[in-house]
Amino acid sequence: MSTYKILFLDIDGTILRPDDTIEETTKEAVRLMKEQGIEIFLATGRPLHEITDIGEALQIKSFIGYNGAYAIYDEKDVLKEPMSPELVKTFLEIAQRKDNELILYTSTHNLLSNPDSPITERFAKKFHLQKNKAFTEDDIKNILGITIIHLKEEDIALYENFVNVHLSQVNIEGFRDAYDVISDKVNKGMAVSKILERLHIKKEEAIAFGDGLNDKEMLSTVGEGFAMGNANEKLFSYAKHKTSSVTDSGIYNGLKSLGLIK
């Protein structure tokens, strides 16, 4: 019996390669972990209503989405933490003033602050966002996550000038001017902690893989945190291990280093 009981996997840059495909070694690694009775969660900044196909491809039914604001275990809700409506309103005002664009996520839709923008359309195409509609204030109490697009580096401080809020750069080439809004209290690490508590699993029995700065809390929360070889270089200090890249069997090699794959 394995000493490990649960595995958390980021999606973009960890499971998905730059061409949006999944390596056969990654599929094999997931299959082998299931055979050992290890629980597997996809843990992503993406909205959960847009990753059904990835879950089906890997036969995974447990998820952390919206950078930790919403989690599902075996198709049942574990937690749901919407953002402050006041903060959402303030971010919309800043975005309008600074010519930024926002994608705001609810549990069912992606709400676009500027639906006709080519920049927003390009982002939505890359991340396969299908359930899109224009933002209206009717949904302001239901926002689980926000991505800011077309953001200049010198304007980051405007969004971080709030207690317990910081931005995390999207770690995908060609989209480095996009940032996820992360709460210090609601993030992947917090969601992982809730899941470990609910399932009575110790930190030392948990493994996680990630590549972006939105994964730093998650990698710090588990006993065996792996930064992918293609990770943001600032992430390495939060990970116990560094594995190979998403295009070079990173997940497979990391699990093999723990003795979980022979």
N, C-alpha and C positions, 0 to 999 in steps of 0.2 A: 504494500500500500504506500502510495506517495506521501511524502511529508507536506506536500503542497495541495491546497484544496480549491484555489480560485485563481483565475487569470483574467486580467483586464487589458484589452487591446484597443488602442487608438485606431482611427481609420486612415485618414489622409496622411501619406508619408510613412505609415507604419504597416497597414494592411494593403492599402492601394498604392500601386506604383504611379509614376507621373502620367502614364497613359491610361490610368483608371482601371487597370487589370490587377488581378490577384495572382501572385506566384503559386505554382503548384506546390512548392515546399511549404508555403503558408497554409494552404488547404490541408496538406498532410499533417502539419504540426497541430492544427486545430482538431483534426480527426483523432490523432494519437492522444491528445489531452482528454478528449471526451471518453476514450476507451479506458482511461485511468480514473474516471469519475470526477475530473476537475471541472468545476463550474466555470463558464466562460461568459464574459460580458464584453460587448462593444462599448467603448467609452469615447465619445466624440463631442466636438463642438457643433456638429450638424444637428438639425431638427430630426426627431425620430420618425416623423411621417415621410422623410425622404431617404431613409436607409433600409427600407423593407427588403429591397433586392439583395443588398449585401448580407443581411441577416439570413435570408433564404439560401443564398449561395453557400454560406458557411454553416447553415442549420443552427443558428444561434437565436435564442428567443429572449435574452436578457440584455438590457441596454442602459447606458448612462448617456443622456443627450444634453444639448444646450450647455455644454461645459459644466455639467453637474446640477443643473436646475430641475431636471426631471429624470427619474430612474424607474425602470421596470425590471422586475425579476420574474422570469417564467410567466410573462404576460400579465403580471399584476403590479400595480403602482407601488413603489417604495417611498418616493418622495416627489414633491412638486412645489417649487419655490419661485413664484413670479417675481419680477423686478418691481422696484418701487415706481408707481405711476409718476410721482414727482420727478424722479431721476430720468425716466423715459422722456418726459415732456421737456426737461432741460436739455437733454442730448439732441432732441429734434430741433430745438431752437439754435443750439450751437452749430449743428450740421447745416441748417439753412443759412446761417451767417457766414460760415467758412466754406461753403460750396462743397460740403461732403454729402455722401449719400448713405442712408441706413437701410439695412435689411433687419427687420424685427420679426422674431419668431414666436408664434404661439404653438399650442399642441397640435394644431390642424393646418396652419397656413404660414407662408412667408409674406410678411407685409412690407411693401416697398415704399420708401419715402419719395422716390422719383421713378415711377414705373417705366417711363419712356426713355430713360437714360441709357445710352450705349454701354456705359461703364457697368451699370447694374445688370444689363442683359448679358454682358460678357462674363461677369461673376456667376450669375445664375446658370449659364450654360456650362461653365467649368464644373460647378458643384451639383449639377443635375437637379436644380431647384425647379420643381414643376408646379407646386400648389401655391402660386403667387397671386397676390392681389394688392391693390393700393391700400396704404395705411389709412385708417380713420380712427378718431379718438374713441370710438365704440370699443376698441380692443385694448385700450391703454392699460387696463388692469390685468391683462392676460399675457403680457410679454415675458417670455422665459429666457430670451437671449437676444443680443444685438451684435451685428457685424457692421463696422464703420468702413466705408469704401472711399477711395480717392482722398486719403488723409495724408497731409504733409507732416513730416517728422516734427517740425516746429510747433504744430498745433496739438500734439498728443497731450501736452500738459493741460489743455483746456478741458479735456475729458477725464483726466486723472486728478483734477482738483476737487475731489469729493472723498469723503471718508470711506475706506474699505473698497475702493474701486481702482482697478488698473487695466491697461490694455495689453493684449497679447497679439503680436504680429502673426499673420497667417504664414505658415512655413511652406509655401508653395511658390515656385518660381513663376514670375509674371504677375503675382498678386501680393507683393510685399507692401503695397500701399493700403492693404486691408487689415483691419485689426478687430479681434473679438473683445467684447467688454467682459471682464472677469471680476467677480466679487471675491473679496478676501474671505467671505463667510460662505459663499455658495460657489463651489468649484468642483472639479473632478475629485480632488482629494477628500472633500467633505462628503461627497456622494459615496465614495469608496468606503469611508469610515462607517457611514450609515449601513451600507450593505454588509460589511464585515460584522457589525454588531448584530444585525438582524439574523444573519446566518450562523452566528456563533463561531466565526473563524478568526483566528489570531492573525495579527499583522505579519508574523513570520511565515505564515502559511499562504501568503498572497504574493502574486507576481503581476507586474505591469510593464507594458511596452509603450513608448511614445516618442514623438520627434519634435513637438512644438513647445513653446513656453506655456501654453495652456495645459501642458501635461506635468508641469513641475510639482504641483501639489499632489497629484496622483502618484508619481514616482517616489515622492518623499513619504507617502503614507504606507506603502507596502514594504514587505521585507526584502523583496528582490525587484528593484526598479531598473529597467533597461532603457537606455537612450539609444535610438537607432543611429547607425553610422552617418546618416544624412541629416541628423537632428540639428536644430539651431545650436550653435556652439555654446550658448549660455545655459543650455539644458544639462550639459554633462555634469556640472557640479551638484545637481539635484539627484542624479542617478547613481546607484551602487555599481552598475555595470554599463559598459558600452558594447554593443553588438555590431554586426555588419549592417549594411544599408538595406533599404526596402527592396532594392533591385538585386540584392545578393544574399537572400535567405536570412534576413536579420532575425525574424521571429524564430525560425527553425534553429538557427545557430545559438541563439540565446537560451532556448529551452534545452538544447543539447548540452550546453555548458553546465546546466544544473543537474544533468544526469537523467532528465525526463525523456530524452530521445537517445536511443543507443546507436 
